[in-house]
Amino acid sequence: MINLFIKSNLKNILNLVLILTLFFWASVSSVKLLKASTKVLVIKVHKNGTEVLNEDVVDKRSRQDLINLTNKFILTYYSYNQTSFDEQKRSALELFSEDLFAVELKKAINEKVEISKRNFSQEAIIKKIDILAGNTIEIDLQKTVFEKAQNYSVSSTLILNLNPIERFIENPYGYEITNIIEKKRY
């Protein structure tokens, strides 16, 4: 009688065993996956092939992105004359968060009115960059202002607070500036 039952329901029994086996496999795999630690793998594709970037390389590139952002910011925000002012400030404003953008845009409009009345240029040189804890950068800066036949220099320390963002064409660095604190040291 048992043989007859097994023979008549063999297909159903095999299906049940298969379903139970798959369920067991899915459960064990899911538990192992949840317990496993995740690791981000970055693969760079370039003309010479592909390259797997480990965490150390990614950290160095992130550090380099912070330095590149700082250089671009100083070059565009603090180095200009009355003819290049609009373009320089526009490039600098693209590096700001939305809140800081609104504040700095008002400052730039007022500054433009003041600068357009004078024969004026300013250049900035970075003396030192320190990446502090978190996404904060401290910059020692030397600004030289040329006006009429005179020039004078101002030393400043800037503190930039940054926030990670997605990269885009205008800001390929992966960070936006959220706050600027400037301490002048004449």
Secondary structure as a PSIPRED ss2 file (coil, helix, strand):
# PSIPRED VFORMAT (PSIPRED V4.0)

   1 M C   1.000  0.000  0.000
   2 I H   0.000  1.000  0.000
   3 N H   0.000  1.000  0.000
   4 L H   0.000  1.000  0.000
   5 F H   0.000  1.000  0.000
   6 I H   0.000  1.000  0.000
   7 K H   0.000  1.000  0.000
   8 S H   0.000  1.000  0.000
   9 N C   1.000  0.000  0.000
  10 L H   0.000  1.000  0.000
  11 K H   0.000  1.000  0.000
  12 N H   0.000  1.000  0.000
  13 I H   0.000  1.000  0.000
  14 L H   0.000  1.000  0.000
  15 N H   0.000  1.000  0.000
  16 L H   0.000  1.000  0.000
  17 V H   0.000  1.000  0.000
  18 L H   0.000  1.000  0.000
  19 I H   0.000  1.000  0.000
  20 L H   0.000  1.000  0.000
  21 T H   0.000  1.000  0.000
  22 L H   0.000  1.000  0.000
  23 F H   0.000  1.000  0.000
  24 F H   0.000  1.000  0.000
  25 W H   0.000  1.000  0.000
  26 A H   0.000  1.000  0.000
  27 S H   0.000  1.000  0.000
  28 V H   0.000  1.000  0.000
  29 S H   0.000  1.000  0.000
  30 S H   0.000  1.000  0.000
  31 V H   0.000  1.000  0.000
  32 K H   0.000  1.000  0.000
  33 L H   0.000  1.000  0.000
  34 L H   0.000  1.000  0.000
  35 K H   0.000  1.000  0.000
  36 A C   1.000  0.000  0.000
  37 S C   1.000  0.000  0.000
  38 T C   1.000  0.000  0.000
  39 K C   1.000  0.000  0.000
  40 V C   1.000  0.000  0.000
  41 L C   1.000  0.000  0.000
  42 V E   0.000  0.000  1.000
  43 I E   0.000  0.000  1.000
  44 K E   0.000  0.000  1.000
  45 V E   0.000  0.000  1.000
  46 H E   0.000  0.000  1.000
  47 K C   1.000  0.000  0.000
  48 N C   1.000  0.000  0.000
  49 G E   0.000  0.000  1.000
  50 T E   0.000  0.000  1.000
  51 E E   0.000  0.000  1.000
  52 V E   0.000  0.000  1.000
  53 L E   0.000  0.000  1.000
  54 N C   1.000  0.000  0.000
  55 E H   0.000  1.000  0.000
  56 D H   0.000  1.000  0.000
  57 V H   0.000  1.000  0.000
  58 V H   0.000  1.000  0.000
  59 D H   0.000  1.000  0.000
  60 K H   0.000  1.000  0.000
  61 R H   0.000  1.000  0.000
  62 S H   0.000  1.000  0.000
  63 R H   0.000  1.000  0.000
  64 Q H   0.000  1.000  0.000
  65 D H   0.000  1.000  0.000
  66 L H   0.000  1.000  0.000
  67 I H   0.000  1.000  0.000
  68 N H   0.000  1.000  0.000
  69 L H   0.000  1.000  0.000
  70 T H   0.000  1.000  0.000
  71 N H   0.000  1.000  0.000
  72 K H   0.000  1.000  0.000
  73 F H   0.000  1.000  0.000
  74 I H   0.000  1.000  0.000
  75 L H   0.000  1.000  0.000
  76 T H   0.000  1.000  0.000
  77 Y H   0.000  1.000  0.000
  78 Y C   1.000  0.000  0.000
  79 S C   1.000  0.000  0.000
  80 Y E   0.000  0.000  1.000
  81 N E   0.000  0.000  1.000
  82 Q C   1.000  0.000  0.000
  83 T C   1.000  0.000  0.000
  84 S C   1.000  0.000  0.000
  85 F H   0.000  1.000  0.000
  86 D H   0.000  1.000  0.000
  87 E H   0.000  1.000  0.000
  88 Q H   0.000  1.000  0.000
  89 K H   0.000  1.000  0.000
  90 R H   0.000  1.000  0.000
  91 S H   0.000  1.000  0.000
  92 A H   0.000  1.000  0.000
  93 L H   0.000  1.000  0.000
  94 E C   1.000  0.000  0.000
  95 L C   1.000  0.000  0.000
  96 F E   0.000  0.000  1.000
  97 S C   1.000  0.000  0.000
  98 E H   0.000  1.000  0.000
  99 D H   0.000  1.000  0.000
 100 L H   0.000  1.000  0.000
 101 F H   0.000  1.000  0.000
 102 A H   0.000  1.000  0.000
 103 V H   0.000  1.000  0.000
 104 E H   0.000  1.000  0.000
 105 L H   0.000  1.000  0.000
 106 K H   0.000  1.000  0.000
 107 K H   0.000  1.000  0.000
 108 A H   0.000  1.000  0.000
 109 I H   0.000  1.000  0.000
 110 N H   0.000  1.000  0.000
 111 E H   0.000  1.000  0.000
 112 K H   0.000  1.000  0.000
 113 V H   0.000  1.000  0.000
 114 E H   0.000  1.000  0.000
 115 I H   0.000  1.000  0.000
 116 S H   0.000  1.000  0.000
 117 K C   1.000  0.000  0.000
 118 R C   1.000  0.000  0.000
 119 N C   1.000  0.000  0.000
 120 F E   0.000  0.000  1.000
 121 S E   0.000  0.000  1.000
 122 Q E   0.000  0.000  1.000
 123 E E   0.000  0.000  1.000
 124 A E   0.000  0.000  1.000
 125 I E   0.000  0.000  1.000
 126 I E   0.000  0.000  1.000
 127 K E   0.000  0.000  1.000
 128 K E   0.000  0.000  1.000
 129 I E   0.000  0.000  1.000
 130 D E   0.000  0.000  1.000
 131 I E   0.000  0.000  1.000
 132 L C   1.000  0.000  0.000
 133 A C   1.000  0.000  0.000
 134 G C   1.000  0.000  0.000
 135 N C   1.000  0.000  0.000
 136 T E   0.000  0.000  1.000
 137 I E   0.000  0.000  1.000
 138 E E   0.000  0.000  1.000
 139 I E   0.000  0.000  1.000
 140 D E   0.000  0.000  1.000
 141 L E   0.000  0.000  1.000
 142 Q E   0.000  0.000  1.000
 143 K E   0.000  0.000  1.000
 144 T E   0.000  0.000  1.000
 145 V E   0.000  0.000  1.000
 146 F E   0.000  0.000  1.000
 147 E E   0.000  0.000  1.000
 148 K C   1.000  0.000  0.000
 149 A C   1.000  0.000  0.000
 150 Q E   0.000  0.000  1.000
 151 N E   0.000  0.000  1.000
 152 Y E   0.000  0.000  1.000
 153 S E   0.000  0.000  1.000
 154 V E   0.000  0.000  1.000
 155 S E   0.000  0.000  1.000
 156 S E   0.000  0.000  1.000
 157 T E   0.000  0.000  1.000
 158 L E   0.000  0.000  1.000
 159 I E   0.000  0.000  1.000
 160 L E   0.000  0.000  1.000
 161 N E   0.000  0.000  1.000
 162 L E   0.000  0.000  1.000
 163 N E   0.000  0.000  1.000
 164 P E   0.000  0.000  1.000
 165 I C   1.000  0.000  0.000
 166 E C   1.000  0.000  0.000
 167 R C   1.000  0.000  0.000
 168 F C   1.000  0.000  0.000
 169 I C   1.000  0.000  0.000
 170 E C   1.000  0.000  0.000
 171 N C   1.000  0.000  0.000
 172 P C   1.000  0.000  0.000
 173 Y C   1.000  0.000  0.000
 174 G C   1.000  0.000  0.000
 175 Y E   0.000  0.000  1.000
 176 E E   0.000  0.000  1.000
 177 I E   0.000  0.000  1.000
 178 T E   0.000  0.000  1.000
 179 N E   0.000  0.000  1.000
 180 I E   0.000  0.000  1.000
 181 I E   0.000  0.000  1.000
 182 E E   0.000  0.000  1.000
 183 K E   0.000  0.000  1.000
 184 K E   0.000  0.000  1.000
 185 R E   0.000  0.000  1.000
 186 Y C   1.000  0.000  0.000
